[in-house]
Amino acid sequence: MKKIVLLTLVMLYISTPFLQANEQEELPPIKLPEYIVDPYSGVMVNAKEAFFVYKCARYGSMQNYFGFAKEENAKRYAKKNNCGALNYEEYKKALKKDNRLIEE
């Protein structure tokens, strides 16, 4: 049952039309997630093992962070959408540099 619910949520997530980000609009500060759901596999992944895309012209329904379980998927998405693919530590540094990281 949990797999069906998770799969349904992932399918809704993937099928949600991508939103065009306004480059002049500042994104809000965020806390780093503990886990992300990979959009390709639907698997929940520890965020410290995930790869994130940052400063994309396009974001999914999760505009604050968009992560992938596999580096090659993050790089493919980043290349397609003209943005960067970062590991957890690089993503954390980028958020700090842009004053967007809420630290606990």
Sequence and secondary structure as in RCSB ss.txt:
>XXXX:A:sequence
MKKIVLLTLVMLYISTPFLQANEQEELPPIKLPEYIVDPYSGVMVNAKEAFFVYKCARYGSMQNYFGFAKEENAK
RYAKKNNCGALNYEEYKKALKKDNRLIEE
>XXXX:A:secstr
 HHHHHHHHHHHHHHS  EE  TTS    B   SEEE TTT  EEEGGG EEEES SEE S  S EEESSHHHHH
HHHHHTT EEEEHHHHHHHHHHTT B   
